[in-house]
Amino acid sequence: MKQRPLTITLLFSMLVLLAGCFPGGGHATPAEPAGFFSGIWHGWIAPLSLIVALFADGVRVYEVHNTGWWYDLGYYIAIISGFGSISLLRGKKQKAKQG
């Protein structure tokens, strides 16, 4: 039981550290736009970006300075796979409870 709070704390700490790369944070510029892998990262942290964007002016859910189609592809792959995997996990848990 003591491991669970530690695990949650470590995961939350990692999330906070890795979330320093929010869209609109200034690391992507017109000269060096965000690419495919940035799109994947921004898709994974999109729910967190939405919450932070409510309180911080420089944070966006989607990077404005991007490479276009490649960034969009990475972003949508991450969004679909992230939320799709959540629904698959919920389905497995419900089936386990029923069976």
C-alpha positions, 0 to 999 in steps of 0.5 A, spaced: 500 500 500 505 504 501 508 504 494 501 506 491 502 514 493 509 514 491 508 511 484 502 516 483 507 522 486 513 520 481 508 519 475 505 526 477 512 529 477 514 526 471 508 529 467 510 536 470 517 535 468 515 533 461 509 538 460 515 544 459 514 543 452 507 545 451 504 548 444 505 555 444 511 555 449 516 559 444 520 553 442 517 553 435 518 558 431 517 560 423 524 559 422 524 552 426 517 549 426 514 543 430 514 537 426 511 530 426 514 528 433 512 534 436 505 533 434 505 526 437 508 529 444 502 535 443 497 530 442 499 526 448 499 532 452 493 535 449 488 534 455 493 537 460 495 543 455 487 545 455 487 545 462 494 549 463 491 554 457 485 556 461 490 559 466 497 561 462 497 566 456 502 563 452 500 556 452 496 553 447 493 546 445 495 546 438 502 549 436 501 555 431 508 554 428 508 547 425 510 543 419 503 543 416 501 536 414 506 532 418 505 535 425 497 534 424 498 527 422 503 526 429 498 530 433 492 526 430 495 519 431 497 521 438 490 524 440 486 517 437 491 512 440 491 516 447 483 516 447 482 510 444 487 506 448 483 509 454 476 506 451 479 499 450 482 499 458 475 501 460 472 495 456 476 490 459 475 492 466 467 492 465 468 485 462 472 483 467 467 485 472 461 482 469 465 475 467 
